[in-house]
Amino acid sequence: FAGDFLGFVAAQGTGGGYIVFYAFSEMATCVIFASFLYRKDPTWTRVILAALVNLGVVFLGMNTLWFAMFYGADAMLAALPLRIGLNAAMTPVYVAILYFVLTRIGKLYRRYVTMRE
């Protein structure tokens, strides 16, 4: 929640108001990824499942609801095909980047721990 709010404050002057419901989406994203990856080795399966659950629950579920609440059902229905296409196209990229970053950080962490022993 704090990161979402501070991001809004940092972007002041770019237009738009603060919609607190999107902070709930950010918190749900954290919970989803933590439930799949916290204290576990990042495998392709875990990263893909976390990203797909996040895509369905947060991007296509919660965020679509917030969009409809603030801009109306007609605007939401008009934007939904574009949002589905964009998220479908970006999810494999997001999964690949997340997997490689997490595995690299894991290797660096293990190297650091063994150096300290």
Rosetta silent file (secondary structure, phi, psi, omega in degrees, C-alpha in Angstrom):
SEQUENCE: FAGDFLGFVAAQGTGGGYIVFYAFSEMATCVIFASFLYRKDPTWTRVILAALVNLGVVFLGMNTLWFAMFYGADAMLAALPLRIGLNAAMTPVYVAILYFVLTRIGKLYRRYVTMRE
SCORE:     score description
SCORE:     0.000 S_00000001
   1 L     0.000  -43.472 -178.853    0.000    0.000    0.000 S_00000001
   2 H   -62.913  -41.340  179.206    2.791    2.416    0.898 S_00000001
   3 H   -63.870  -39.872  178.725    4.581    1.802   -2.412 S_00000001
   4 H   -65.155  -45.067 -179.392    1.428    2.446   -4.396 S_00000001
   5 H   -66.710  -43.808  179.384    0.698    5.659   -2.518 S_00000001
   6 H   -65.754  -33.485  174.538    4.280    6.919   -2.720 S_00000001
   7 H   -63.352  -39.446  176.625    4.292    6.191   -6.454 S_00000001
   8 H   -65.009  -44.868 -179.227    1.197    8.342   -6.819 S_00000001
   9 H   -63.186  -40.726 -179.454    2.748   11.167   -4.775 S_00000001
  10 H   -66.468  -27.497 -177.536    5.971   11.000   -6.817 S_00000001
  11 L   -95.873   15.218  179.572    3.979   11.256  -10.065 S_00000001
  12 L   -55.833  141.967 -179.368    1.996   14.331   -9.017 S_00000001
  13 L    96.656  -10.028  178.633    1.425   16.680  -11.867 S_00000001
  14 L   -91.321   -3.120  177.121    0.980   13.937  -14.429 S_00000001
  15 L    96.915  158.428  178.241   -2.791   13.980  -14.002 S_00000001
  16 L    91.337  154.649  179.243   -5.339   11.637  -12.521 S_00000001
  17 L  -103.013  170.987  179.669   -6.509   11.011   -9.015 S_00000001
  18 L   -87.797  124.674  177.899   -5.542    8.401   -6.497 S_00000001
  19 L  -112.398  108.183 -172.446   -7.792    5.348   -6.540 S_00000001
  20 L   -63.017  -26.325 -177.258   -7.180    3.369   -3.364 S_00000001
  21 H   -62.330  -31.954  178.336   -8.652    0.163   -4.781 S_00000001
  22 H   -66.155  -24.845  174.565   -5.639   -0.315   -7.049 S_00000001
  23 H   -65.493  -35.873  175.986   -3.514   -0.494   -3.881 S_00000001
  24 H   -63.915  -35.763  176.253   -5.540   -3.568   -2.925 S_00000001
  25 H   -63.964  -41.617  178.082   -4.604   -5.053   -6.284 S_00000001
  26 H   -63.806  -41.299  178.310   -0.925   -4.417   -5.551 S_00000001
  27 H   -65.595  -39.712  177.692   -1.255   -6.046   -2.141 S_00000001
  28 H   -63.523  -38.656  176.321   -3.017   -9.053   -3.695 S_00000001
  29 H   -59.649  -44.214  178.571   -0.151   -9.364   -6.190 S_00000001
  30 H   -61.812  -43.303 -179.987    2.334   -9.479   -3.313 S_00000001
  31 H   -64.590  -42.526 -179.273    0.316  -12.147   -1.504 S_00000001
  32 H   -62.603  -51.102 -178.133   -0.024  -14.271   -4.650 S_00000001
  33 H   -67.314  -35.462  177.145    3.666  -14.194   -5.518 S_00000001
  34 H   -65.194  -38.727 -179.080    4.682  -14.727   -1.891 S_00000001
  35 H   -66.537  -27.625  179.225    2.443  -17.772   -1.614 S_00000001
  36 H   -91.991  -27.960 -167.819    4.132  -19.343   -4.634 S_00000001
  37 H  -122.352  -15.594 -174.320    7.726  -18.193   -4.178 S_00000001
  38 L   -65.407  124.364 -179.661    8.543  -17.193   -0.583 S_00000001
  39 L    57.989   29.270  177.614   11.373  -19.349    0.782 S_00000001
  40 L  -129.914  150.615  175.259   11.091  -21.682   -2.199 S_00000001
  41 L   -68.445  133.615  179.784   13.368  -22.190   -5.154 S_00000001
  42 L   -75.043  105.792  175.419   11.978  -20.347   -8.188 S_00000001
  43 L  -100.958  163.011  177.811   11.109  -23.040  -10.708 S_00000001
  44 H   -57.258  -40.782 -177.763    9.492  -22.423  -14.070 S_00000001
  45 H   -62.845  -47.696 -179.761    6.315  -24.064  -12.784 S_00000001
  46 H   -62.551  -44.317 -178.225    6.064  -21.873   -9.685 S_00000001
  47 H   -66.489  -42.476  179.403    6.781  -18.666  -11.579 S_00000001
  48 H   -64.927  -45.772  179.372    4.329  -19.503  -14.377 S_00000001
  49 H   -62.448  -43.104  178.500    1.569  -20.497  -11.945 S_00000001
  50 H   -61.244  -43.544 -179.629    2.086  -17.358   -9.846 S_00000001
  51 H   -66.366  -39.332 -179.882    1.960  -15.172  -12.948 S_00000001
  52 H   -69.781  -40.763  176.478   -1.161  -16.905  -14.293 S_00000001
  53 H   -63.682  -42.730  178.227   -2.997  -16.671  -10.964 S_00000001
  54 H   -63.351  -41.034  178.195   -1.999  -13.013  -10.727 S_00000001
  55 H   -59.728  -47.812 -177.708   -3.158  -12.435  -14.301 S_00000001
  56 H   -71.345  -46.585 -174.682   -6.551  -13.974  -13.634 S_00000001
  57 H   -76.917  -50.075 -172.432   -7.228  -12.673  -10.132 S_00000001
  58 H   -87.736  -60.611 -173.621   -5.625   -9.230  -10.187 S_00000001
  59 H   -65.285  -50.117 -175.829   -5.286   -8.000  -13.769 S_00000001
  60 H   -90.706  -18.260  179.604   -8.408   -9.478  -15.279 S_00000001
  61 H   -96.876  -76.998 -174.318  -10.460   -9.712  -12.075 S_00000001
  62 H   -62.938  -49.531 -177.165   -9.815   -6.981   -9.540 S_00000001
  63 H   -64.474  -33.068  175.855   -8.446   -4.320  -11.888 S_00000001
  64 H   -66.365  -39.615  176.513  -11.330   -4.864  -14.314 S_00000001
  65 H   -62.571  -46.688  179.263  -13.756   -4.376  -11.432 S_00000001
  66 H   -61.534  -42.850  179.206  -12.047   -1.140  -10.338 S_00000001
  67 H   -59.061  -44.887 -179.544  -12.010    0.090  -13.940 S_00000001
  68 H   -66.419  -36.663  179.961  -15.749   -0.613  -14.290 S_00000001
  69 H   -64.671  -37.820 -173.574  -16.520    1.101  -10.980 S_00000001
  70 H   -96.343  -25.790 -177.031  -14.771    4.320  -11.931 S_00000001
  71 H  -116.656   -6.651  177.565  -15.247    4.535  -15.689 S_00000001
  72 L    97.210  156.070 -177.440  -18.449    2.575  -16.225 S_00000001
  73 H   -65.741  -35.435 -179.400  -19.302   -0.804  -17.658 S_00000001
  74 H   -64.700  -43.058  178.344  -19.340    0.465  -21.249 S_00000001
  75 H   -66.316  -38.724  178.988  -15.788    1.797  -21.008 S_00000001
  76 H   -63.820  -45.031  179.549  -14.668   -1.405  -19.308 S_00000001
  77 H   -64.647  -34.055  178.139  -16.201   -3.569  -22.037 S_00000001
  78 H   -69.757  -36.308 -177.324  -14.580   -1.415  -24.706 S_00000001
  79 H   -87.033  -17.929 -173.840  -11.146   -1.677  -23.075 S_00000001
  80 H   -58.959  -45.693  178.840  -11.362   -5.333  -22.036 S_00000001
  81 H   -60.023  -39.568  178.316  -10.224   -6.924  -25.345 S_00000001
  82 H   -65.834  -42.346  179.733   -7.185   -4.647  -25.450 S_00000001
  83 H   -64.784  -40.639  178.542   -6.362   -5.377  -21.798 S_00000001
  84 H   -64.307  -46.103  179.016   -6.690   -9.135  -22.360 S_00000001
  85 H   -62.279  -44.539  179.889   -4.444   -8.991  -25.429 S_00000001
  86 H   -62.888  -46.935 -179.782   -1.842   -6.834  -23.730 S_00000001
  87 H   -66.785  -37.447  177.656   -1.713   -9.023  -20.627 S_00000001
  88 H   -64.785  -37.222  179.764   -1.601  -12.213  -22.698 S_00000001
  89 H   -74.370  -35.174 -175.277    1.317  -10.819  -24.702 S_00000001
  90 H   -86.053  -20.998 -176.811    3.233   -9.499  -21.704 S_00000001
  91 H   -60.534  -45.691  177.615    2.818  -12.476  -19.360 S_00000001
  92 H   -61.998  -36.795  177.752    5.462  -14.689  -21.059 S_00000001
  93 H   -65.569  -45.160  179.533    7.919  -11.771  -21.040 S_00000001
  94 H   -61.204  -43.793  179.463    7.138  -11.062  -17.398 S_00000001
  95 H   -61.997  -46.714 -178.519    7.560  -14.749  -16.471 S_00000001
  96 H   -62.518  -46.565  179.923   10.927  -15.012  -18.244 S_00000001
  97 H   -63.051  -45.960 -179.270   12.315  -11.853  -16.664 S_00000001
  98 H   -61.746  -44.176  179.918   11.056  -12.816  -13.214 S_00000001
  99 H   -60.985  -48.580 -176.981   12.474  -16.336  -13.460 S_00000001
 100 H   -68.618  -36.356  176.751   15.920  -15.203  -14.566 S_00000001
 101 H   -66.620  -45.947 -179.154   16.120  -12.406  -12.003 S_00000001
 102 H   -64.627  -40.892  179.327   15.020  -14.690   -9.154 S_00000001
 103 H   -68.018  -37.430  178.430   17.415  -17.471  -10.092 S_00000001
 104 H   -67.447  -42.567  177.796   20.310  -15.010  -10.421 S_00000001
 105 H   -63.637  -38.521  176.913   19.523  -13.411   -7.070 S_00000001
 106 H   -60.983  -42.941  178.486   19.347  -16.887   -5.532 S_00000001
 107 H   -64.529  -43.799  178.440   22.798  -17.738   -6.871 S_00000001
 108 H   -63.446  -39.770  179.531   24.250  -14.469   -5.599 S_00000001
 109 H   -64.626  -45.701  179.154   22.639  -15.013   -2.202 S_00000001
 110 H   -62.745  -38.719  177.856   24.008  -18.553   -1.900 S_00000001
 111 H   -64.828  -41.732  179.032   27.478  -17.321   -2.890 S_00000001
 112 H   -63.905  -42.314 -179.066   27.274  -14.548   -0.288 S_00000001
 113 H   -64.928  -42.791 -179.784   26.177  -16.966    2.437 S_00000001
 114 H   -69.113  -30.017  177.382   29.001  -19.404    1.687 S_00000001
 115 H   -69.599  -32.651 -177.725   31.562  -16.567    1.680 S_00000001
 116 H   -79.138  -15.980 -177.191   30.440  -15.460    5.147 S_00000001
 117 L   -83.230    0.000    0.000   30.776  -18.934    6.659 S_00000001
